[in-house]
Amino acid sequence: MLSDEAIIENFFVYSVLYSKYLGPAAGGLICDIGSGYGFPGIPLSICFPGLRLEIIESSLKKTVFLKELIYRLKLKNCLVINQRLEDVAAAGGFNLKYDSAVSRAFTGLEDNFDNILKIIKLGGVFAALRPKKSINDRDDAGMLRDKKISEIKHYKLTENLFYTVIKK
């Protein structure tokens, strides 16, 4: 079981640190992909009330929880969308909608990369907290070569955790 300090650091502090990597996109419309129980989106929304945030969450149970949390916290800058990322990306109205996107526990970056690019505007940023073992320089080179992105960087947070930041 995590201590109170570890919970604050691992969930809240790490969530707010995303703002460092969003750059100018932090003033626009942000998408939290697969937010689960609200990380990093809810802490970002609390700390940056001028931020506009849409949370994409496929689980109905988690969506109900997030809507109740947003209501109880009186957050006016959040909206929850109960859909899978691929369904959101397939819906024409969402394409190129977001200035940036974030994800805390994102699995399958390579599998979902095309869908992420579909929903982010040109010049936008995608930032994900990822374990070191999932980062591969060869994969990065391939994504830069094959996809429409301008850069990909990894910022060390701890020995085993990195923020991967991709600029479209």
N, C-alpha and C positions, 0 to 999 in steps of 0.2 A: 504494500500500500504506500502511496506517495505521501510525503509530508505536505503540510500547508504551503511551505516555501516552494517545494518542487512543483506543486499544482500551479501556483502563481507564475512561476518561471516557465514551465513547460507549455502552459496553455495561454495565459494572458499576455505575458511579456513577449513570447515568441510570436503571438498573433499581431500585437501592435508593431513589432519590428518590420512587418511586411511593408508598412508605410514608407520605410526607407528606400525600398526598391521600386516603388510605383512611380516615382518622379512626378512629372507634370500630370500624368494620368490620375493621380490621387484626387484631383479636383473634379473628375468626371464620374461616369457611371461605372461602378466596379461590380464584378460578378464573383461570388464565392461558389466554387464548384464542389459539390459534395460536402457541404458544410457539416453534416452530421449533427452534432449538438451545438453548433454555432461558432466553431472556431475555424478560421480566424475572423470571420465576418462580424459577429456581434461585438467583440472587443474593439475592432476597428470602427464600427458604427458608434459606439459609446465615446471613444476618444476623439473621433473626428465627426462631429455632428453635421458638418457641411458636406460630408461624403454621401453619395447616393449609392445604395447597395442593393443588389438583387442576389438572393441565395437560391441556387439550383440544388434541390435535394430530391432524390428519387424515392426515398422511403416515406410513405404516408405517415407512419408513426413519428418519425423525426420532424416531418413538416408540421404536424399538429403541435408538437412540442415547441418548435421554433416560432410559430405564429403566436402561441400563448406567451412565450418569453418576450417577444417583441412588444406585445400588448402590455404585459406587466411592467416592462422597463420603459414604456411610453416612447419607444423609438419611432420617430416619424420618417426616418430615412432608409427604412428596410422594407423589402418585399420578398416573400418566399414563393418560389415556383416549384410545384411538385411534379417534376419531370426528370427524365434521364438526360444527361448531357447530349447524347446523340439525337434525341428527339427535339431538344431545343435547337441544336445546330441544323437539323433538317427543316425546321419551321422557318420559312423565308424571312419573317418579320424580325427574327433575332439575329440574322446574319449581319456581321459588322456593327453590332449594336454597342458593345462594351468598349470603354476606353482601356480597361485592363481587367484581368482575372487573377484570382488567387485560389490556392488550395493547400490545405494543411496535410492531409494524409492521402495524397493523391497516388493511386496505384495505376500502373499501366499508362504512363505518360506517352510512350511511343504508340500504344494502341489508340489513344484518344487525341493524339496531336492534331490530326486533320480537323476534328470537331472543335477543338480549342481555337484553332486559327480561323475557323468560320465565324465565330462569334466576337472576335476581337478586331477592332478597327486597325487600319494601317498606322503604325507608329505606337500602337498599344503594347502593353507588357503583360506577360504571364509569369507569376511568381509562385513557386511551390516549395514547401519544406519537404526534403527528401533524405532518406538515409544514404550514407556514403556508398554503400554497396550497390545502389541503383544507378550510380553515375558512371558513365563510360565515355571516354574521350572519342572513341571510334563512332559511337552512336551520335554524339554531338556533331561531329564532322559530317556525318551522313544527313542529319537534320538540317544543317546549314546549307549543304549542297542541294538537297532534294526539295526543301520546303521554302516557302516565301518568308524567311525570317532574316533579320539583319545581324543579330548576335545572340549568343547564349553564354551565360557566365554562371559560375558557382561561387557562392560566398559561404565560407566556413562559419558555422554557428557554434558547434561543439566538435569534438573529435569524430563523431559519427553522424552529425546532422549538417546539412547544407541547404541554403536557399538556392534553388535553380531559378534564374531569371532569364526569360526569353523575350527579346524585343522583335516585334513583327515589322 
